Amino acid sequence: MNRPEFEADLRREGYEVSEGGIDPNQHRAAHAHEFDVRLMVLDGSIGLAFGNDRRDYGPNDTCHIPAGTMHEEHVGPAGVRYLVGRRPAQ
């Protein structure tokens, strides 16, 4: 899926869309959001850990983190820039 398609899907599904990023080599401890998140990596990389399960995402990869899901964020040496959609928990 490309960026325009992803962004159109987000808007169609009621997500508020924005672009963001995290500086290189950052680690965000386990936390959860009160909202649903869908993310597309634009540049760089980020690893998301759900307990002992970790998945790394690079450019054009997408993921969904439902509200209330505990996760950690591990950002690579190039940082990460992403397109993110947020909406109230469904």
N, C-alpha and C positions, 0 to 999 in steps of 0.2 A: 504494500500500500504506500502511496506517496503522500507528501504533506497535504496537498489540496484535498485529496480524498479523505484523509484522516481528519482534517479540520472540519470538513463537511459532515462527516459522521458524528463528530463531537457535538456540533451545533444542532443537528437533527435529533440527537438523543438528550438535549437539554443541558449540555455542559457549558460552563463559562470557560472561554478559551483565552490563554495567555502564553507568552514565551518567558522562559526563565533560565537560570543556570546556577551552577554551584562551582566554586573555585576548586582548583586542583587539590588532590590528595586529602579531601575532607572525609570524615566519618561522622555520620549522624547515628547516635545510639538508638536502640529499639524504641519505637513510638508508633502511634496509630493516629489516623486522621478521623475527624467526625464527618467526613464527606468522601464520596467516591472519587477516585483519581484514574484518569487514563493519560498515558504519557507516550510521546514519540521522541526519541533521541535525535537531535539534529547534528550535533558535533560532540566529539569526545566519547566518554564512556561512564557508565554507572553500574555498580553491582547492587542488587537488592537481595537481602538475606531475610528469609522467613524461617526463623528457628535455625535448624541445621541445613536447610535448603537454600542455596545461593544461585542466582542466575545473573550473568553479565549481559548488559545491553550496550550496543554501539549504534552508529548512525543508521537511521531508518527502522530500528527495532522499536516495537511498541509493547506496552504492558498495561494491565488493569490492576488496581489495588482497591478492593472494596473497602468502604468505611469500616473502621474498627479492626482492620487487619494489622497486627504487629509486624513491623519490619525495620531493618537497618538499611542505611544507604552508605555505600562505599564508592567514592568518586576517584577515577583514575588520574594519572599524572597530567593529562591535558585538560582536566576539568570536564564539565558537561554543560551543554546547552540543549534545551528541550522545549517542545511544545506540550503544554499541559492543559487538560480539561478537568474542571472540578464541578461537582453538582451535589446537592444535598443527598444524604443517604436514601436509597430507594427501599 
